[in-house]
Amino acid sequence: MAKTQKSKSKSRAKPHHRAKLKPQDGTLGLQVVHPKAAGIDIGNEEHWVAVAPDLDPEPVRSFGCFTQDLQAMADWLVQCGVDTVAMQSTGVYWIGLYDILSERGIRVFLVNASDTKNLPGRKTDIQECQWLLKLHAYGLLRNSFRPEEEILVMRTYWRQRQQHIGDASRCIQHMQKALTQMNLQLANAISDISGTTGQLILQEILGGERDPWKLAKLRDPRIKASEATVAKSLEGNWREELLFVLRQEVESYQSLQTKIAECDQRLQQHYQTMESKADPKQLPPVPRDKRAHGNVPSGFDLREEMYRTTGVDLTAIDGINVLTAQTLLSEVGSDMSGLPPRRTLYRFSV
């Protein structure tokens, strides 16, 4: 019975037909999108460049990484009539070459290495640049998003500032560790040792003061802990090696605060060079739950500057404060026309 059912099921199956493909050329029907393209394999000490064989008798060449070498590469590409190149975003080595090629009017496709890694066999620099050329010529590579120049400048200042803030946070952690090892529980009495009271007390400790009641008198009246509690938290074991660590961390923290203020000044100066798109006087008052706090730049109103240069109050979005809005602006800019539609995977340059 089972054999009969099996035979019936086989009889119902439709015969399999292979699709008849018309013979085509070696490109399998791919059309050349960029006929005057080049592929560049970025390296630390040298760059390998490949152009189409019909553009130059020596289509693959190697260039150094010095500025004059990059200028010579650009001269050769212009001589070959190349109007677009593809190169991988390898570290930060591509940035200098990117700027030089862009100045020459060559459109640069900055592609992610994950999109070009599937070259079979053992890859060499020569094969890599030829592989990039082939993929780019057929339009198979996606270009990474890179904002306009004024946003790149802003992004450099903002990223440097964010790095300083991270370093300053680590200094605070090291201060707390040194205090805890001496059994000075100051962090349990005041919420933030990087505030006014905390820094005044630390300066007095580094100046040689050991009397807990004298140190507690530096307490700000707004602190919830009583003077007695603060004094009690400042009784401990004053170890010389830990005081040395505490001194270095306090000095590093203060140095970083100076650097952060310098970044704020540069950021303010850069905002002043940007075109105005709205009147800051039309900006509505900041909501109570989004008032400036924490590591907000000092010396100017960052929210007003963002509104003036973009014409949009990004902080009006739920969950977006002024720091998040500034990070968003410095990474992608205010012109979203260069971004693809939603649901499209896109790469960002560094």
C-alpha positions as CSV (number, residue, x, y, z in Angstrom):
1,M,0.0,0.0,0.0
2,A,2.8,2.4,0.8
3,K,4.5,1.6,-2.5
4,T,1.3,2.5,-4.4
5,Q,1.0,5.9,-2.7
6,K,4.6,6.6,-3.3
7,S,4.3,5.8,-7.0
8,K,1.2,8.0,-7.2
9,S,3.0,10.9,-5.6
10,K,5.8,10.5,-8.1
11,S,3.3,10.5,-11.0
12,R,1.8,13.8,-9.8
13,A,5.2,15.6,-9.6
14,K,5.9,18.0,-12.4
15,P,8.9,17.3,-14.5
16,H,11.9,19.6,-13.7
17,H,13.0,21.8,-16.5
18,R,16.3,23.7,-16.5
19,A,16.1,27.3,-17.6
20,K,17.7,27.8,-21.0
21,L,20.1,30.7,-20.8
22,K,21.2,32.5,-23.8
23,P,24.9,32.6,-24.3
24,Q,26.4,35.9,-23.2
25,D,29.8,37.5,-22.8
26,G,32.1,37.0,-19.9
27,T,30.5,39.7,-17.9
28,L,27.3,37.6,-17.4
29,G,25.2,40.5,-18.5
30,L,26.6,43.1,-16.0
31,Q,26.7,46.6,-17.4
32,V,29.6,49.0,-16.7
33,V,28.3,51.9,-14.6
34,H,31.6,53.7,-14.1
35,P,33.7,53.3,-17.3
36,K,36.5,55.6,-16.0
37,A,36.9,54.3,-12.6
38,A,39.8,53.3,-10.4
39,G,40.3,51.0,-7.4
40,I,42.7,51.9,-4.5
41,D,44.0,49.6,-1.9
42,I,44.8,51.8,1.1
43,G,47.9,50.9,3.2
44,N,50.0,52.3,5.9
45,E,53.2,52.7,3.8
46,E,51.9,52.4,0.2
47,H,48.8,52.6,-1.8
48,W,48.1,50.3,-4.8
49,V,46.0,51.8,-7.6
50,A,44.3,50.0,-10.6
51,V,42.6,51.6,-13.6
52,A,41.1,50.0,-16.6
53,P,43.7,48.6,-19.1
54,D,42.4,50.8,-21.9
55,L,43.2,53.9,-19.9
56,D,46.9,53.3,-19.4
57,P,49.5,50.8,-20.6
58,E,50.5,50.3,-17.0
59,P,47.1,50.0,-15.3
60,V,48.3,49.0,-11.8
61,R,50.8,51.2,-9.9
62,S,52.1,51.7,-6.4
63,F,52.4,55.0,-4.7
64,G,53.8,56.0,-1.3
65,C,51.9,57.7,1.5
66,F,53.7,61.0,1.6
67,T,51.8,64.1,0.4
68,Q,53.9,64.4,-2.8
69,D,53.2,60.7,-3.5
70,L,49.4,61.3,-3.1
71,Q,49.7,64.4,-5.4
72,A,51.5,62.2,-8.0
73,M,48.7,59.6,-7.7
74,A,46.1,62.3,-8.3
75,D,48.0,63.6,-11.3
76,W,48.1,60.2,-12.8
77,L,44.4,59.5,-12.3
78,V,43.5,62.9,-13.9
79,Q,45.8,62.1,-16.8
80,C,44.0,58.7,-17.3
81,G,40.7,60.5,-17.3
82,V,39.4,58.8,-14.1
83,D,36.4,60.5,-12.7
84,T,35.6,58.2,-9.8
85,V,37.5,55.9,-7.5
86,A,36.7,53.3,-4.9
87,M,38.8,52.8,-1.7
88,Q,38.2,51.1,1.6
89,S,37.9,53.1,4.8
90,T,41.0,51.6,6.4
91,G,41.7,53.3,9.7
92,V,42.3,57.0,9.1
93,Y,44.9,56.5,6.3
94,W,42.3,57.3,3.7
95,I,41.5,60.8,4.9
96,G,44.5,62.6,3.4
97,L,44.0,60.9,0.0
98,Y,40.3,61.5,0.1
99,D,40.8,65.3,0.5
100,I,43.4,65.5,-2.3
101,L,41.3,63.5,-4.8
102,S,38.2,65.5,-4.0
103,E,40.1,68.7,-4.6
104,R,40.9,67.4,-8.1
105,G,37.2,66.9,-8.9
106,I,37.3,63.1,-8.6
107,R,34.3,61.5,-6.9
108,V,35.5,59.2,-4.1
109,F,33.5,56.1,-3.1
110,L,34.4,55.2,0.5
111,V,33.4,51.6,0.9
112,N,33.4,49.3,3.9
113,A,35.8,46.4,3.9
114,S,33.0,43.9,4.7
115,D,31.5,44.6,1.3
116,T,34.7,43.7,-0.6
117,K,36.2,40.8,1.4
118,N,34.7,37.9,-0.6
119,L,37.6,37.7,-3.1
120,P,38.4,34.0,-3.4
121,G,41.9,32.8,-2.9
122,R,44.8,34.5,-1.2
123,K,44.6,38.2,-1.6
124,T,47.5,40.6,-2.4
125,D,47.5,44.4,-2.6
126,I,47.5,44.1,-6.4
127,Q,44.6,41.8,-6.5
128,E,42.7,43.9,-3.9
129,C,42.9,47.1,-5.9
130,Q,41.9,45.3,-9.1
131,W,39.0,43.7,-7.3
132,L,37.8,47.1,-6.1
133,L,38.1,48.4,-9.6
134,K,35.9,45.6,-11.0
135,L,33.2,45.9,-8.3
136,H,33.1,49.6,-8.6
137,A,33.0,49.7,-12.4
138,Y,29.9,47.5,-12.3
139,G,28.3,49.7,-9.6
140,L,28.3,46.9,-7.0
141,L,29.8,49.1,-4.1
142,R,27.9,51.4,-1.8
143,N,29.3,54.7,-0.9
144,S,29.6,55.7,2.8
145,F,28.0,58.8,4.1
146,R,30.3,61.7,4.8
147,P,28.8,65.1,5.9
148,E,29.8,68.5,4.5
149,E,33.0,70.2,5.5
150,E,31.6,72.5,8.2
151,I,30.0,69.5,10.0
152,L,33.3,67.6,9.8
153,V,35.0,70.5,11.6
154,M,32.3,70.5,14.2
155,R,32.5,66.8,14.6
156,T,36.3,66.9,15.3
157,Y,35.8,69.5,18.1
158,W,32.9,67.6,19.6
159,R,34.6,64.2,19.5
160,Q,37.7,65.6,21.1
161,R,35.5,67.1,23.8
162,Q,33.7,63.8,24.4
163,Q,37.1,62.1,24.7
164,H,38.1,64.6,27.4
165,I,34.9,64.0,29.3
166,G,35.5,60.3,29.3
167,D,39.0,60.8,30.6
168,A,37.8,63.2,33.3
169,S,35.2,60.5,34.4
170,R,38.0,58.0,34.8
171,C,40.0,60.5,36.9
172,I,37.0,60.9,39.2
173,Q,36.8,57.1,39.6
174,H,40.5,57.0,40.5
175,M,40.0,59.7,43.0
176,Q,37.2,57.8,44.7
177,K,39.3,54.6,44.7
178,A,42.2,56.4,46.4
179,L,39.9,57.9,49.0
180,T,38.2,54.6,49.6
181,Q,41.5,52.8,50.1
182,M,42.3,55.4,52.8
183,N,38.8,54.7,54.2
184,L,37.7,58.3,53.5
185,Q,34.0,57.8,52.7
186,L,33.5,61.3,51.2
187,A,31.6,59.9,48.3
188,N,28.9,58.6,50.7
189,A,28.4,62.1,52.2
190,I,28.3,64.2,49.0
191,S,26.9,63.0,45.7
192,D,29.7,64.2,43.5
193,I,33.3,64.8,44.5
194,S,33.9,66.7,41.3
195,G,31.5,69.4,42.4
196,T,32.5,72.6,44.2
197,T,32.5,71.2,47.7
198,G,34.3,68.0,46.7
199,Q,37.1,69.9,44.9
200,L,37.5,72.4,47.7
201,I,37.9,69.5,50.3
202,L,40.4,67.7,48.0
203,Q,42.5,70.8,47.5
204,E,42.7,71.3,51.3
205,I,43.6,67.6,51.8
206,L,46.4,67.9,49.2
207,G,47.5,71.2,50.9
208,G,48.1,69.2,54.1
209,E,44.9,69.7,56.1
210,R,43.9,66.6,58.0
211,D,41.4,67.9,60.6
212,P,38.0,66.5,59.5
213,W,36.0,69.3,61.1
214,K,38.0,72.0,59.3
215,L,37.5,70.1,56.1
216,A,33.7,69.7,56.8
217,K,33.3,73.5,57.2
218,L,33.9,73.8,53.4
219,R,30.6,72.0,52.9
220,D,28.1,73.9,50.7
221,P,24.8,74.6,52.6
222,R,22.8,72.9,49.8
223,I,24.4,69.5,50.6
224,K,21.9,67.3,52.4
225,A,24.5,65.6,54.6
226,S,25.2,67.5,57.8
227,E,28.5,68.9,58.7
228,A,29.0,66.2,61.3
229,T,28.4,63.5,58.7
230,V,30.9,65.1,56.3
231,A,33.4,65.3,59.1
232,K,32.8,61.7,60.0
233,S,33.4,60.6,56.4
234,L,36.8,62.3,56.4
235,E,38.4,60.2,59.1
236,G,40.7,57.7,57.7
237,N,44.3,56.4,57.1
238,W,46.4,59.0,55.4
239,R,48.7,56.9,53.3
240,E,51.4,58.8,51.5
241,E,51.4,56.7,48.3
242,L,47.6,57.1,48.0
243,L,47.8,60.8,48.6
244,F,50.3,60.9,45.7
245,V,47.8,59.1,43.5
246,L,45.1,61.4,44.6
247,R,47.2,64.5,43.8
248,Q,47.9,63.2,40.2
249,E,44.3,62.4,39.5
250,V,43.1,65.8,40.8
251,E,45.7,67.6,38.6
252,S,44.8,65.5,35.6
253,Y,41.1,66.2,36.2
254,Q,41.7,70.0,36.4
255,S,43.9,69.9,33.2
256,L,41.1,68.1,31.4
257,Q,38.6,70.7,32.5
258,T,40.8,73.3,31.0
259,K,40.9,71.3,27.7
260,I,37.1,70.9,27.7
261,A,36.7,74.7,28.1
262,E,39.1,75.2,25.1
263,C,37.0,72.8,23.0
264,D,33.9,74.8,24.0
265,Q,35.5,78.0,22.9
266,R,36.5,76.5,19.5
267,L,33.0,75.1,19.1
268,Q,31.5,78.5,19.8
269,Q,33.8,80.1,17.3
270,H,32.9,77.6,14.7
271,Y,29.2,78.1,15.2
272,Q,29.7,81.8,14.6
273,T,31.0,81.0,11.1
274,M,27.9,79.0,10.1
275,E,25.0,80.5,8.3
276,S,21.9,81.5,10.3
277,K,18.6,79.8,9.3
278,A,16.4,81.0,12.1
279,D,16.2,83.7,14.8
280,P,17.1,82.4,18.2
281,K,14.5,84.8,19.7
282,Q,11.8,82.6,18.2
283,L,13.0,79.6,20.2
284,P,10.5,78.6,22.9
285,P,11.7,78.2,26.5
286,V,13.4,75.0,27.3
287,P,11.2,72.4,29.0
288,R,11.8,71.9,32.7
289,D,12.9,68.3,32.2
290,K,15.5,69.3,29.5
291,R,17.3,72.1,31.2
292,A,21.0,72.3,30.8
293,H,22.9,70.1,33.3
294,G,26.0,67.9,33.4
295,N,28.6,68.4,30.7
296,V,26.8,71.1,28.7
297,P,29.3,73.5,27.1
298,S,29.8,76.7,29.0
299,G,30.2,80.2,27.7
300,F,27.3,80.1,25.2
301,D,23.8,78.7,24.8
302,L,24.3,75.5,22.7
303,R,20.6,75.0,22.1
304,E,20.2,78.5,20.7
305,E,23.2,78.0,18.3
306,M,21.8,74.7,17.1
307,Y,18.5,76.3,16.4
308,R,20.0,79.3,14.7
309,T,22.1,77.2,12.3
310,T,19.6,74.4,11.6
311,G,16.2,76.2,11.9
312,V,14.9,73.2,14.0
313,D,14.7,72.7,17.7
314,L,16.0,69.1,18.0
315,T,15.4,69.1,21.8
316,A,11.7,69.2,21.1
317,I,11.9,65.5,20.3
318,D,11.0,63.3,23.2
319,G,14.1,61.8,24.8
320,I,16.5,64.2,23.1
321,N,18.4,66.6,25.2
322,V,20.9,69.3,24.1
323,L,23.9,67.0,24.3
324,T,22.3,64.2,22.3
325,A,21.1,66.7,19.7
326,Q,24.6,68.1,19.4
327,T,26.0,64.6,18.9
328,L,23.4,63.9,16.2
329,L,24.2,67.2,14.5
330,S,27.9,66.7,14.6
331,E,27.7,63.2,13.1
332,V,25.2,63.6,10.3
333,G,24.6,67.3,9.9
334,S,21.3,69.1,9.3
335,D,21.0,68.1,5.6
336,M,19.4,64.7,5.4
337,S,19.1,64.6,1.6
338,G,22.3,62.6,1.3
339,L,20.9,59.8,3.4
340,P,19.0,57.0,1.8
341,P,15.3,56.2,2.5
342,R,14.5,54.3,5.7
343,R,15.0,50.5,5.8
344,T,18.1,50.9,3.8
345,L,21.4,49.8,5.3
346,Y,24.0,52.5,5.0
347,R,27.6,53.0,6.0
348,F,29.1,56.0,7.8
349,S,32.6,57.2,7.5
350,V,34.8,57.9,10.5
